Each structure stands twice: as C-alpha cells, then as structure tokens.
Amino acid sequence: MSKLIRGIVPALCTPFDDDDNLAVDRVPGLIKSLLDANVAGFFVCGSTGEGQAMTVPERKQMAEAVIPEVAGAVPVMMHVGATTTENAVVLAKHAAETGADAVSAIAPIDAPDDFDAALDHYSAIGEATDLPFYVYWFPSSGDRSMTAERFLEGMERVKNFVGFKFTDMNFYLFNRLVDSSGGRLNAITGPDEMCVAGMIMGSDGAVGSTYNIMPRIFIEMHEAFHSGNIQAAMDAQVKANRVLSVLIKVGTVSAIKQILAWKGTPVGDTRAPRPRITDEGREILRQSLDAFDFDVV
C-alpha cells in the first residue's frame, strides 16, 4: 500500500484577526508561501492549529478554506479530535465531503488513559468515512504503559487505520511500532527537535509546528538524510534546534505566529488558553533571530 505522507508537513497555524475571530482570508497567503517552499502536505487543526480552542463550525470553515486552496497539490490531513466522539465524527464526515485526503485524532480527551475508550473513539471516526485514519499519538493524551504489540493488536478493529503521527520523545516505542507493523503503517514523527532522529528510527515523514516558519531547513534535512548525507542532516537539525530553543523560551506557537507576521504572512496571535508572546519575549525573539548566522526561512 502506498503511503500518503512522505516528507515535511507543516502543522498549519490557524489564522485569527485582531479581534480573535477566525480569519480564513489569511489562509491563501500562508498556503502559497508553504507550497512555494515545497512542503509535502498539511496537517490542519491539530495542537499547533489550536483546534481545541475552536468551535466545530470554525473547524469546518478552516477545512473549507484550506482544502480548495491546496487544490490537490499535496495531501491535506484534517485533525478531527480534541472534542467529543460525536463532534469528531461530524468533522470527519465534513472533511471527506470537503475533499480532505485523511483524518486524524488524539485519544478521547475525557479518557486519555483508557485504551478501550480510545479504540471506541477511533473506531467511530474510522467508520464515519472511507478516508485513511491516523492516530495522533500525543504523550499527554494516551496510556503511558502502552506497548507496540498491544496498540497494534487493538487497532486491528479500527476501520481505515493506516498510520500514526507520533508526537512523543519515546523513539524506542516509535521504532517498535514501525518494526512490529512490518513497515506497513505510515509512520510520522511529531517532535521538530527530533526530526532527524525520527528518520533514523524509520519515519516516512514529519509533521511539525516550526515547519510553518522554516520549512526549507527541514526539507534540506530530509533530502540530505535520504541522499545519505547524514552529517548535513544533523547540521540542519542543529540549526533548527537553535531556533526552537528560543521559541520554547518565549512561547512556541505564539512566537511562530509572530515570525510569520514579520515575514509578511500575518496570522494573528494565539487563542486562550494558550499564552501570548509578551513584549519582552518579542524582543528576545527578534534579537535571537538577528544573531543567528543563518536565515530562518
């Protein structure tokens, strides 16, 4: 079976206006800039996309803005989780109707450590459409005692399950999932700061927050690794992590949105409960970016 996601995929920022309303008119500029950078897809309304802070109608609007704008150039995966199972099913059906290529979901937010509840949640989403379904493996919303064997055995009952976005630092478990599945699942890593490590451990692609602002660094990393130039891939990871260390200090998603504004692609700021960058943080961010001996693009 061919794998949908291969390469560098931004976890797309959701644009808001100055009054904190969804600003879909800002989607085209963001999509164009990332397509021009040759990204391999889009992951929409996940944690970076602030899906949990959006209403179901807003998430539908975001799908309706992104999918036609991408126009089939690369795959679009809609995250439909971080909500009730009923709403996740509604969003999955809407994603299919709108032309998405796949859907994804985290474990149910009201029972993150209950694998049986997660399987019920995933099954309902998987059965809602014929779209490929991906588990969004997030460390704060899943069973920390999970093994690869137990997970794969349970997921056999989930229709259309084809892969997972693994946003966790436990790369031993990630590799066990890849190996135990015989490589048939589309294995995608999440932590930007461990992107090259994911490649070493068998990832097909990567979905990340900072690919919104420095896609080319990660695309160069991916191309270098797959051409056998491991040192160049590692060098690219070092550059990315220098940027990440600053973003983490001042607030990652809000800082990403600030950089997009400075680059001429405004997407507003973050929504509560996610904190916004302070004036002090903004100054730290600007000074740090100016001090790097490479361009953050």
Backbone as CSV, one residue per row, in Angstrom:
resi,resn,N_x,N_y,N_z,CA_x,CA_y,CA_z,C_x,C_y,C_z
1,MET,0.844,-1.201,0.000,0.000,0.000,0.000,0.879,1.250,0.000
2,SER,0.556,2.204,-0.867,1.318,3.444,-0.892,1.021,4.260,0.362
3,LYS,1.998,5.038,0.777,1.862,5.837,1.992,1.600,7.291,1.616
4,LEU,0.594,7.868,2.252,0.137,9.212,1.894,1.165,10.280,2.251
5,ILE,1.750,10.189,3.444,2.640,11.241,3.938,4.089,10.792,3.847
6,ARG,4.846,11.506,3.046,6.282,11.293,2.928,6.938,12.661,2.805
7,GLY,7.732,13.027,3.792,8.395,14.327,3.742,7.960,15.246,4.863
8,ILE,8.155,16.536,4.638,7.963,17.563,5.660,6.589,18.216,5.516
9,VAL,5.799,18.120,6.587,4.405,18.571,6.558,4.152,19.558,7.696
10,PRO,3.874,20.820,7.400,3.560,21.772,8.468,2.261,21.432,9.195
11,ALA,2.316,21.521,10.523,1.101,21.529,11.327,0.583,22.964,11.235
12,LEU,-0.310,23.187,10.322,-0.658,24.535,9.879,-1.185,25.412,11.011
13,CYS,-0.660,26.634,11.086,-1.214,27.620,12.021,-2.607,28.030,11.553
14,THR,-3.502,28.235,12.491,-4.828,28.763,12.175,-4.797,30.279,12.319
15,PRO,-5.193,31.012,11.279,-5.150,32.474,11.360,-6.367,33.072,12.059
16,PHE,-6.091,34.024,12.922,-7.145,34.792,13.577,-6.906,36.273,13.290
17,ASP,-7.965,37.082,13.419,-7.792,38.515,13.228,-7.511,39.183,14.570
18,ASP,-7.452,40.496,14.566,-7.104,41.232,15.790,-8.172,41.120,16.865
19,ASP,-9.386,40.713,16.482,-10.473,40.531,17.453,-10.646,39.071,17.834
20,ASP,-9.669,38.233,17.462,-9.652,36.822,17.833,-10.662,35.985,17.066
21,ASN,-11.156,36.513,15.946,-12.065,35.747,15.105,-11.271,34.977,14.049
22,LEU,-11.808,33.849,13.621,-11.173,33.087,12.557,-11.061,33.957,11.311
23,ALA,-9.876,33.979,10.722,-9.612,34.849,9.567,-9.209,33.993,8.368
24,VAL,-10.197,33.374,7.726,-9.879,32.473,6.619,-9.321,33.214,5.411
25,ASP,-9.519,34.537,5.376,-8.953,35.316,4.275,-7.420,35.334,4.333
26,ARG,-6.844,34.941,5.465,-5.392,34.900,5.604,-4.809,33.530,5.240
27,VAL,-5.680,32.574,4.964,-5.212,31.229,4.626,-4.439,31.194,3.301
28,PRO,-4.928,31.822,2.220,-4.235,31.677,0.936,-2.767,32.084,0.959
29,GLY,-2.444,33.199,1.628,-1.053,33.640,1.674,-0.159,32.651,2.385
30,LEU,-0.657,32.075,3.475,0.116,31.092,4.231,0.313,29.820,3.415
31,ILE,-0.753,29.337,2.793,-0.661,28.126,1.974,0.309,28.338,0.822
32,LYS,0.211,29.477,0.145,1.082,29.727,-1.010,2.552,29.741,-0.604
33,SER,2.854,30.410,0.509,4.252,30.510,0.930,4.825,29.131,1.240
34,LEU,4.011,28.255,1.799,4.495,26.923,2.160,4.564,26.001,0.945
35,LEU,3.613,26.122,0.034,3.704,25.348,-1.204,4.920,25.782,-2.022
36,ASP,5.200,27.073,-2.011,6.385,27.577,-2.721,7.672,27.007,-2.133
37,ALA,7.627,26.653,-0.851,8.797,26.058,-0.191,8.884,24.551,-0.411
38,ASN,7.873,23.985,-1.095,7.842,22.554,-1.453,7.566,21.623,-0.269
39,VAL,6.657,22.056,0.622,6.253,21.142,1.688,5.500,19.965,1.086
40,ALA,5.385,18.877,1.869,4.819,17.635,1.344,3.371,17.401,1.764
41,GLY,2.757,18.377,2.433,1.379,18.219,2.865,1.034,19.223,3.940
42,PHE,-0.189,19.116,4.468,-0.646,19.994,5.549,-1.431,19.180,6.572
43,PHE,-1.175,19.469,7.848,-1.914,18.879,8.964,-2.675,20.032,9.609
44,VAL,-3.996,19.961,9.605,-4.832,21.124,9.909,-5.662,20.909,11.175
45,CYS,-5.695,21.947,12.019,-6.493,21.980,13.256,-6.003,20.996,14.304
46,GLY,-4.694,20.750,14.328,-4.101,19.988,15.411,-3.783,20.891,16.578
47,SER,-2.788,20.511,17.392,-2.452,21.334,18.559,-1.851,22.667,18.130
48,THR,-0.950,22.660,17.146,-0.415,23.926,16.627,-1.514,24.755,15.998
49,GLY,-2.437,24.093,15.321,-3.565,24.778,14.687,-4.664,25.172,15.641
50,GLU,-4.472,24.919,16.948,-5.375,25.362,18.007,-6.801,24.837,17.839
51,GLY,-6.899,23.619,17.295,-8.220,23.037,17.079,-9.060,22.943,18.330
52,GLN,-8.408,22.701,19.470,-9.155,22.553,20.714,-9.769,23.870,21.177
53,ALA,-9.245,24.989,20.682,-9.770,26.301,21.056,-10.785,26.817,20.035
54,MET,-11.148,25.963,19.065,-12.065,26.376,18.005,-13.382,25.622,18.126
55,THR,-14.442,26.245,17.648,-15.741,25.583,17.604,-15.791,24.631,16.413
56,VAL,-16.752,23.742,16.421,-16.932,22.839,15.284,-17.188,23.620,13.998
57,PRO,-18.069,24.639,13.987,-18.248,25.416,12.754,-16.950,26.082,12.278
58,GLU,-16.129,26.564,13.205,-14.862,27.183,12.811,-13.922,26.157,12.183
59,ARG,-13.899,24.971,12.743,-13.029,23.939,12.189,-13.506,23.522,10.795
60,LYS,-14.803,23.512,10.598,-15.338,23.252,9.258,-14.923,24.366,8.291
61,GLN,-15.006,25.605,8.754,-14.597,26.736,7.920,-13.124,26.634,7.531
62,MET,-12.305,26.204,8.475,-10.878,26.063,8.188,-10.652,25.000,7.109
63,ALA,-11.360,23.896,7.208,-11.263,22.857,6.172,-11.691,23.406,4.819
64,GLU,-12.783,24.167,4.829,-13.315,24.714,3.580,-12.400,25.774,2.975
65,ALA,-11.548,26.376,3.801,-10.589,27.367,3.301,-9.312,26.702,2.797
66,VAL,-8.826,25.713,3.549,-7.527,25.111,3.227,-7.599,24.168,2.035
67,ILE,-8.557,23.254,2.045,-8.570,22.176,1.048,-8.687,22.703,-0.383
68,PRO,-9.629,23.612,-0.693,-9.670,24.143,-2.063,-8.432,24.957,-2.418
69,GLU,-7.839,25.623,-1.435,-6.649,26.433,-1.706,-5.464,25.537,-2.069
70,VAL,-5.329,24.424,-1.391,-4.254,23.480,-1.717,-4.515,22.830,-3.071
71,ALA,-5.786,22.591,-3.363,-6.221,22.124,-4.682,-5.503,20.854,-5.136
72,GLY,-5.262,19.946,-4.199,-4.682,18.673,-4.559,-3.191,18.673,-4.804
73,ALA,-2.535,19.807,-4.582,-1.085,19.877,-4.817,-0.319,18.936,-3.907
74,VAL,-0.769,18.828,-2.667,-0.194,17.918,-1.672,-1.341,17.408,-0.805
75,PRO,-1.134,16.329,-0.047,-2.216,15.831,0.804,-2.565,16.794,1.942
76,VAL,-3.834,16.808,2.304,-4.323,17.563,3.454,-4.944,16.583,4.441
77,MET,-4.407,16.580,5.667,-4.954,15.752,6.736,-5.648,16.648,7.751
78,MET,-6.924,16.394,7.984,-7.680,17.176,8.952,-7.668,16.473,10.299
79,HIS,-7.237,17.200,11.340,-7.342,16.662,12.689,-8.752,16.930,13.188
80,VAL,-9.446,15.866,13.577,-10.844,15.987,13.997,-11.023,15.688,15.474
81,GLY,-9.932,15.415,16.193,-10.007,15.068,17.604,-10.041,16.274,18.509
82,ALA,-9.714,16.046,19.793,-9.754,17.072,20.837,-11.174,17.577,21.059
83,THR,-12.130,16.674,20.890,-13.535,17.021,21.057,-14.288,15.742,21.384
84,THR,-15.600,15.808,21.498,-16.376,14.600,21.744,-16.320,13.680,20.534
85,THR,-16.612,12.403,20.765,-16.650,11.462,19.643,-17.688,11.896,18.619
86,GLU,-18.840,12.350,19.107,-19.906,12.799,18.198,-19.412,13.925,17.294
87,ASN,-18.748,14.917,17.871,-18.237,16.029,17.078,-17.107,15.587,16.152
88,ALA,-16.274,14.676,16.634,-15.181,14.174,15.795,-15.739,13.482,14.556
89,VAL,-16.809,12.732,14.719,-17.448,12.065,13.585,-18.021,13.096,12.615
90,VAL,-18.666,14.116,13.153,-19.208,15.199,12.313,-18.084,15.856,11.505
91,LEU,-16.963,16.131,12.176,-15.837,16.769,11.495,-15.208,15.842,10.468
92,ALA,-15.141,14.560,10.764,-14.579,13.605,9.805,-15.439,13.532,8.546
93,LYS,-16.742,13.461,8.725,-17.640,13.414,7.568,-17.523,14.690,6.746
94,HIS,-17.421,15.813,7.433,-17.269,17.084,6.721,-15.940,17.127,5.968
95,ALA,-14.877,16.619,6.583,-13.572,16.586,5.918,-13.650,15.788,4.628
96,ALA,-14.342,14.649,4.673,-14.487,13.819,3.478,-15.286,14.550,2.406
97,GLU,-16.360,15.208,2.815,-17.199,15.937,1.867,-16.451,17.104,1.232
98,THR,-15.526,17.688,1.990,-14.800,18.866,1.526,-13.597,18.490,0.668
99,GLY,-13.191,17.231,0.698,-12.100,16.786,-0.161,-10.781,16.543,0.527
100,ALA,-10.799,16.365,1.856,-9.564,16.048,2.569,-9.042,14.686,2.126
101,ASP,-7.747,14.481,2.334,-7.111,13.223,1.953,-7.058,12.227,3.096
102,ALA,-7.188,12.698,4.338,-7.114,11.831,5.507,-7.629,12.586,6.719
103,VAL,-7.925,11.828,7.784,-8.303,12.429,9.062,-7.440,11.825,10.160
104,SER,-7.339,12.562,11.262,-6.528,12.132,12.392,-7.221,12.540,13.682
105,ALA,-6.883,11.853,14.776,-7.470,12.211,16.075,-6.586,11.733,17.205
106,ILE,-6.526,12.536,18.256,-5.896,12.107,19.500,-6.870,11.198,20.250
107,ALA,-6.391,10.609,21.356,-7.255,9.810,22.216,-8.364,10.702,22.775
108,PRO,-9.487,10.121,23.203,-10.585,10.950,23.736,-10.109,11.784,24.920
109,ILE,-10.440,13.057,24.904,-9.903,13.975,25.911,-10.456,13.710,27.309
110,ASP,-11.590,13.027,27.396,-12.164,12.757,28.710,-11.701,11.417,29.292
111,ALA,-10.957,10.632,28.495,-10.448,9.348,28.990,-9.122,9.031,28.299
112,PRO,-8.120,9.880,28.493,-6.880,9.741,27.730,-6.075,8.487,28.047
113,ASP,-6.281,7.908,29.228,-5.507,6.734,29.625,-6.276,5.425,29.474
114,ASP,-7.438,5.475,28.865,-8.291,4.300,28.722,-8.228,3.823,27.270
115,PHE,-7.453,2.772,27.022,-7.254,2.320,25.643,-8.543,1.789,25.029
116,ASP,-9.374,1.117,25.823,-10.645,0.638,25.288,-11.530,1.806,24.841
117,ALA,-11.533,2.883,25.650,-12.297,4.067,25.261,-11.716,4.686,23.999
118,ALA,-10.386,4.690,23.903,-9.731,5.224,22.713,-10.105,4.413,21.473
119,LEU,-10.140,3.095,21.615,-10.497,2.249,20.475,-11.930,2.503,20.019
120,ASP,-12.832,2.709,20.974,-14.212,3.053,20.609,-14.243,4.377,19.859
121,HIS,-13.478,5.349,20.361,-13.396,6.683,19.750,-12.827,6.584,18.336
122,TYR,-11.693,5.908,18.208,-11.058,5.750,16.903,-11.954,4.993,15.928
123,SER,-12.634,3.954,16.425,-13.492,3.146,15.556,-14.628,3.972,14.981
124,ALA,-15.224,4.807,15.814,-16.327,5.647,15.340,-15.854,6.598,14.247
125,ILE,-14.668,7.154,14.426,-14.119,8.074,13.418,-13.749,7.299,12.160
126,GLY,-13.083,6.155,12.326,-12.666,5.363,11.178,-13.829,4.878,10.336
127,GLU,-14.933,4.560,10.989,-16.106,4.064,10.275,-16.945,5.177,9.660
128,ALA,-16.692,6.421,10.037,-17.517,7.540,9.577,-17.315,7.857,8.102
129,THR,-16.128,7.533,7.572,-15.801,7.847,6.177,-14.927,6.730,5.613
130,ASP,-14.585,6.878,4.352,-13.630,5.963,3.718,-12.220,6.553,3.690
131,LEU,-12.021,7.684,4.359,-10.709,8.310,4.371,-9.726,7.523,5.224
132,PRO,-8.435,7.544,4.875,-7.419,6.965,5.753,-7.469,7.643,7.118
133,PHE,-7.328,6.832,8.170,-7.375,7.362,9.534,-6.014,7.199,10.206
134,TYR,-5.551,8.283,10.833,-4.274,8.308,11.535,-4.493,8.628,13.002
135,VAL,-3.873,7.856,13.871,-3.881,8.177,15.293,-2.863,9.286,15.547
136,TYR,-3.290,10.301,16.270,-2.386,11.371,16.708,-1.908,10.970,18.095
137,TRP,-0.717,10.390,18.147,-0.157,9.863,19.401,0.497,11.012,20.156
138,PHE,-0.155,11.442,21.221,0.318,12.589,21.999,0.567,12.115,23.432
139,PRO,1.738,12.390,24.011,2.071,11.803,25.313,1.137,12.179,26.440
140,SER,0.517,13.355,26.367,-0.381,13.766,27.451,-1.801,13.252,27.240
141,SER,-2.052,12.552,26.139,-3.409,12.070,25.868,-3.394,10.599,25.467
142,GLY,-2.652,9.802,26.211,-2.592,8.384,25.913,-2.046,7.591,27.090
143,ASP,-2.163,6.297,26.987,-1.725,5.376,28.039,-0.202,5.245,27.993
144,ARG,0.481,5.693,29.049,1.943,5.687,29.059,2.529,4.288,29.234
145,SER,1.698,3.315,29.568,2.184,1.945,29.694,2.015,1.163,28.393
146,MET,1.579,1.831,27.342,1.272,1.165,26.088,2.512,0.528,25.468
147,THR,2.336,-0.654,24.905,3.391,-1.305,24.124,2.977,-1.315,22.663
148,ALA,3.948,-1.482,21.792,3.661,-1.533,20.365,2.723,-2.696,20.043
149,GLU,2.985,-3.837,20.643,2.195,-5.026,20.354,0.730,-4.856,20.773
150,ARG,0.537,-4.302,21.966,-0.834,-4.098,22.449,-1.568,-3.085,21.582
151,PHE,-0.889,-2.009,21.220,-1.502,-0.975,20.401,-1.917,-1.536,19.042
152,LEU,-1.023,-2.225,18.382,-1.306,-2.739,17.041,-2.403,-3.794,17.067
153,GLU,-2.402,-4.616,18.098,-3.464,-5.620,18.215,-4.822,-4.946,18.372
154,GLY,-4.898,-3.920,19.225,-6.154,-3.214,19.420,-6.619,-2.492,18.173
155,MET,-5.686,-1.901,17.460,-6.042,-1.091,16.289,-6.518,-1.938,15.109
156,GLU,-6.381,-3.243,15.206,-6.883,-4.108,14.134,-8.394,-3.966,13.962
157,ARG,-9.070,-3.521,15.004,-10.529,-3.380,14.920,-10.964,-2.013,14.381
158,VAL,-10.003,-1.118,14.110,-10.341,0.237,13.658,-10.277,0.313,12.138
159,LYS,-11.418,0.523,11.537,-11.517,0.607,10.086,-10.699,1.794,9.558
160,ASN,-10.024,1.572,8.451,-9.276,2.605,7.723,-8.036,3.117,8.457
161,PHE,-7.629,2.443,9.535,-6.400,2.837,10.227,-5.189,2.518,9.356
162,VAL,-4.398,3.563,9.054,-3.256,3.372,8.153,-1.941,3.906,8.718
163,GLY,-1.997,4.662,9.820,-0.748,5.222,10.317,-0.929,6.053,11.567
164,PHE,0.148,6.716,11.958,0.118,7.490,13.192,1.092,8.660,13.110
165,LYS,0.687,9.754,13.776,1.560,10.913,13.986,2.033,10.818,15.429
166,PHE,3.312,10.562,15.608,3.868,10.219,16.903,4.572,11.426,17.506
167,THR,3.830,12.198,18.322,4.390,13.388,18.952,4.835,13.023,20.365
168,ASP,5.960,12.332,20.442,6.469,11.792,21.695,7.969,11.661,21.547
169,MET,8.681,11.697,22.659,10.139,11.548,22.633,10.590,10.089,22.780
170,ASN,9.656,9.169,22.967,9.994,7.769,23.162,10.215,7.109,21.798
171,PHE,11.394,7.320,21.242,11.653,6.822,19.896,11.926,5.321,19.868
172,TYR,12.175,4.738,21.011,12.218,3.278,21.086,10.832,2.729,20.763
173,LEU,9.799,3.299,21.382,8.432,2.850,21.122,8.056,3.120,19.669
174,PHE,8.445,4.271,19.150,8.173,4.590,17.754,8.766,3.516,16.834
175,ASN,10.031,3.183,17.074,10.693,2.174,16.244,10.046,0.806,16.385
176,ARG,9.577,0.487,17.600,8.882,-0.785,17.796,7.570,-0.817,17.019
177,LEU,6.885,0.313,16.935,5.661,0.385,16.141,5.961,0.175,14.657
178,VAL,7.031,0.810,14.188,7.423,0.645,12.785,7.783,-0.812,12.506
179,ASP,8.627,-1.383,13.362,9.117,-2.737,13.149,8.013,-3.778,13.325
180,SER,7.228,-3.639,14.378,6.197,-4.634,14.671,5.081,-4.639,13.635
181,SER,4.894,-3.521,12.953,3.867,-3.452,11.905,4.418,-3.901,10.552
182,GLY,5.683,-4.297,10.534,6.291,-4.715,9.273,6.458,-3.579,8.288
183,GLY,6.458,-2.355,8.802,6.633,-1.192,7.927,5.411,-0.844,7.101
184,ARG,4.271,-1.498,7.357,3.088,-1.251,6.528,2.363,0.034,6.892
185,LEU,2.558,0.523,8.132,1.876,1.745,8.558,2.660,2.978,8.145
186,ASN,1.924,4.048,7.881,2.542,5.332,7.548,2.981,5.990,8.857
187,ALA,4.278,5.894,9.153,4.821,6.332,10.440,5.356,7.750,10.326
188,ILE,4.752,8.664,11.091,5.076,10.084,11.011,5.508,10.575,12.386
189,THR,6.608,11.306,12.441,7.052,11.855,13.719,6.503,13.254,13.934
190,GLY,6.458,13.653,15.222,5.951,14.962,15.584,6.969,15.929,16.147
191,PRO,7.853,15.501,17.070,8.745,16.489,17.696,9.737,17.087,16.702
192,ASP,9.610,18.379,16.440,10.502,19.043,15.487,11.964,18.894,15.888
193,GLU,12.209,18.948,17.201,13.574,18.920,17.714,14.223,17.550,17.582
194,MET,13.443,16.548,17.164,13.950,15.182,16.995,13.685,14.673,15.584
195,CYS,13.515,15.555,14.637,13.097,15.166,13.290,14.067,14.176,12.658
196,VAL,15.363,14.491,12.701,16.341,13.600,12.067,16.429,12.277,12.810
197,ALA,16.217,12.300,14.112,16.192,11.048,14.881,15.041,10.169,14.426
198,GLY,13.912,10.783,14.104,12.780,10.027,13.594,13.105,9.347,12.280
199,MET,13.851,10.043,11.420,14.261,9.437,10.153,15.114,8.205,10.402
200,ILE,16.035,8.309,11.348,16.898,7.180,11.684,16.071,6.007,12.195
201,MET,15.005,6.307,12.941,14.172,5.267,13.534,13.063,4.776,12.609
202,GLY,13.047,5.235,11.371,12.144,4.658,10.391,10.942,5.472,9.987
203,SER,10.952,6.785,10.231,9.795,7.593,9.861,9.679,7.745,8.348
204,ASP,8.438,7.871,7.891,8.176,8.175,6.481,8.124,9.675,6.243
205,GLY,7.764,10.417,7.277,7.625,11.856,7.163,7.534,12.476,8.533
206,ALA,7.323,13.781,8.566,7.266,14.502,9.835,6.245,15.623,9.736
207,VAL,5.478,15.790,10.801,4.522,16.897,10.928,4.990,17.757,12.083
208,GLY,5.144,19.072,11.854,5.665,19.895,12.923,5.242,21.343,12.866
209,SER,5.330,21.990,14.031,4.935,23.390,14.192,5.847,24.339,13.437
210,THR,7.172,24.144,13.617,8.116,25.129,13.078,8.303,25.018,11.579
211,TYR,7.667,24.021,10.966,7.719,23.934,9.504,6.915,25.072,8.880
212,ASN,6.093,25.764,9.692,5.409,26.971,9.216,6.388,28.093,8.918
213,ILE,7.514,28.146,9.670,8.426,29.288,9.541,9.783,28.924,8.949
214,MET,10.204,27.665,9.060,11.495,27.294,8.468,11.390,25.949,7.745
215,PRO,10.449,25.866,6.793,10.277,24.600,6.077,11.519,24.174,5.313
216,ARG,12.246,25.161,4.774,13.391,24.801,3.925,14.506,24.120,4.718
217,ILE,14.713,24.527,5.970,15.732,23.875,6.796,15.384,22.394,6.974
218,PHE,14.108,22.109,7.219,13.700,20.722,7.429,13.652,19.937,6.119
219,ILE,13.267,20.596,5.041,13.281,19.915,3.740,14.709,19.574,3.342
220,GLU,15.642,20.491,3.587,17.057,20.206,3.332,17.536,19.045,4.200
221,MET,17.088,19.011,5.447,17.426,17.917,6.363,16.935,16.584,5.797
222,HIS,15.672,16.568,5.373,15.062,15.345,4.853,15.784,14.873,3.588
223,GLU,16.059,15.810,2.689,16.733,15.454,1.436,18.160,14.975,1.692
224,ALA,18.846,15.635,2.621,20.223,15.233,2.938,20.246,13.829,3.525
225,PHE,19.335,13.564,4.457,19.309,12.240,5.075,19.062,11.155,4.043
226,HIS,18.086,11.373,3.176,17.709,10.331,2.222,18.685,10.224,1.049
227,SER,19.575,11.181,0.926,20.643,11.058,-0.071,21.913,10.483,0.546
228,GLY,21.863,10.188,1.841,22.996,9.583,2.520,23.947,10.553,3.179
229,ASN,23.619,11.855,3.139,24.490,12.866,3.746,24.007,13.115,5.178
230,ILE,24.349,12.196,6.061,23.854,12.245,7.437,24.386,13.464,8.184
231,GLN,25.633,13.840,7.922,26.203,14.997,8.606,25.436,16.267,8.262
232,ALA,25.098,16.436,6.991,24.327,17.617,6.586,22.949,17.614,7.242
233,ALA,22.339,16.439,7.361,21.039,16.337,8.024,21.163,16.727,9.490
234,MET,22.222,16.258,10.139,22.446,16.601,11.546,22.723,18.091,11.713
235,ASP,23.477,18.670,10.779,23.761,20.111,10.838,22.469,20.924,10.737
236,ALA,21.555,20.473,9.872,20.270,21.158,9.726,19.457,21.054,11.017
237,GLN,19.534,19.895,11.682,18.813,19.739,12.943,19.371,20.675,14.012
238,VAL,20.689,20.846,14.030,21.305,21.765,14.994,20.792,23.184,14.766
239,LYS,20.717,23.617,13.516,20.190,24.948,13.209,18.745,25.078,13.697
240,ALA,17.946,24.090,13.358,16.538,24.131,13.755,16.398,24.194,15.269
241,ASN,17.231,23.447,15.976,17.116,23.407,17.427,17.584,24.696,18.093
242,ARG,18.482,25.414,17.440,18.854,26.733,17.956,17.652,27.660,17.935
243,VAL,16.886,27.582,16.859,15.667,28.385,16.763,14.638,27.897,17.780
244,LEU,14.474,26.594,17.847,13.492,26.025,18.770,13.756,26.402,20.218
245,SER,15.022,26.472,20.596,15.339,26.805,21.982,14.828,28.195,22.340
246,VAL,14.819,29.094,21.376,14.297,30.449,21.604,12.771,30.424,21.618
247,LEU,12.175,29.707,20.668,10.718,29.630,20.603,10.130,29.067,21.892
248,ILE,10.742,28.000,22.393,10.254,27.375,23.622,10.329,28.355,24.792
249,LYS,11.378,29.169,24.808,11.583,30.130,25.896,10.474,31.184,25.940
250,VAL,10.006,31.623,24.768,9.053,32.743,24.736,7.622,32.300,24.430
251,GLY,7.419,31.021,24.105,6.080,30.511,23.783,6.012,30.107,22.323
252,THR,6.073,28.822,22.066,6.345,28.333,20.713,5.346,28.800,19.662
253,VAL,4.067,28.502,19.841,3.104,28.802,18.775,2.928,30.302,18.590
254,SER,2.860,31.046,19.691,2.735,32.492,19.587,3.959,33.106,18.901
255,ALA,5.144,32.561,19.196,6.373,33.044,18.559,6.371,32.725,17.064
256,ILE,5.893,31.542,16.711,5.788,31.180,15.293,4.876,32.158,14.567
257,LYS,3.756,32.480,15.201,2.830,33.421,14.565,3.443,34.816,14.447
258,GLN,4.258,35.206,15.436,4.933,36.494,15.365,5.931,36.511,14.197
259,ILE,6.682,35.446,14.029,7.654,35.367,12.928,6.944,35.397,11.580
260,LEU,5.805,34.712,11.483,5.048,34.758,10.229,4.628,36.189,9.907
261,ALA,4.220,36.942,10.925,3.848,38.341,10.704,5.043,39.140,10.214
262,TRP,6.213,38.930,10.825,7.422,39.631,10.392,7.811,39.252,8.961
263,LYS,7.470,38.050,8.555,7.791,37.584,7.204,6.767,38.061,6.174
264,GLY,5.734,38.769,6.620,4.730,39.271,5.692,3.552,38.340,5.482
265,THR,3.388,37.351,6.382,2.253,36.427,6.304,1.522,36.454,7.644
266,PRO,0.790,37.525,7.932,0.156,37.655,9.253,-0.941,36.627,9.474
267,VAL,-0.942,36.030,10.656,-1.983,35.052,11.021,-2.545,35.342,12.412
268,GLY,-2.324,36.557,12.916,-2.831,36.914,14.227,-2.036,36.251,15.337
269,ASP,-2.626,36.239,16.534,-1.959,35.639,17.692,-2.723,34.397,18.127
270,THR,-2.272,33.799,19.210,-2.904,32.587,19.721,-4.180,32.905,20.492
271,ARG,-5.009,31.897,20.635,-6.238,32.000,21.416,-6.020,31.406,22.802
272,ALA,-6.753,31.931,23.771,-6.753,31.327,25.108,-7.244,29.879,24.983
273,PRO,-6.726,28.959,25.794,-5.880,29.191,26.972,-4.390,29.284,26.674
274,ARG,-3.991,29.218,25.403,-2.570,29.290,25.085,-2.080,30.726,25.311
275,PRO,-0.986,30.915,26.063,-0.499,32.267,26.346,0.060,32.945,25.098
276,ARG,0.006,34.253,25.112,0.543,35.046,24.001,1.932,35.553,24.341
277,ILE,2.699,35.820,23.314,4.047,36.319,23.498,3.991,37.717,24.128
278,THR,4.878,37.975,25.071,4.944,39.275,25.730,5.850,40.212,24.942
279,ASP,5.838,41.491,25.297,6.747,42.446,24.646,8.200,42.038,24.895
280,GLU,8.488,41.573,26.111,9.838,41.123,26.415,10.207,39.898,25.570
281,GLY,9.264,38.976,25.448,9.502,37.794,24.635,9.704,38.138,23.179
282,ARG,8.953,39.117,22.705,9.081,39.549,21.306,10.468,40.129,21.058
283,GLU,10.998,40.871,22.019,12.329,41.460,21.861,13.401,40.374,21.911
284,ILE,13.232,39.416,22.807,14.173,38.292,22.874,14.170,37.535,21.548
285,LEU,12.990,37.330,20.997,12.855,36.611,19.741,13.546,37.353,18.605
286,ARG,13.312,38.656,18.506,13.909,39.435,17.424,15.437,39.453,17.536
287,GLN,15.945,39.696,18.732,17.397,39.745,18.920,18.042,38.397,18.623
288,SER,17.380,37.330,19.012,17.926,35.994,18.783,17.963,35.663,17.295
289,LEU,16.889,35.981,16.581,16.852,35.714,15.146,17.920,36.515,14.413
290,ASP,18.109,37.763,14.827,19.127,38.603,14.198,20.542,38.085,14.453
291,ALA,20.718,37.380,15.571,22.054,36.907,15.946,22.455,35.607,15.251
292,PHE,21.497,34.870,14.696,21.829,33.621,14.024,22.647,33.893,12.763
293,ASP,23.575,32.980,12.452,24.388,33.142,11.246,23.777,32.413,10.057
294,PHE,22.450,32.199,10.106,21.717,31.589,9.020,20.315,32.189,8.979
295,ASP,19.658,32.092,7.841,18.323,32.641,7.702,17.287,31.646,8.194
296,VAL,16.326,32.134,8.952,15.208,31.312,9.407,14.080,31.503,8.386
297,VAL,14.016,30.606,7.427,13.010,30.717,6.363,12.389,29.349,6.106
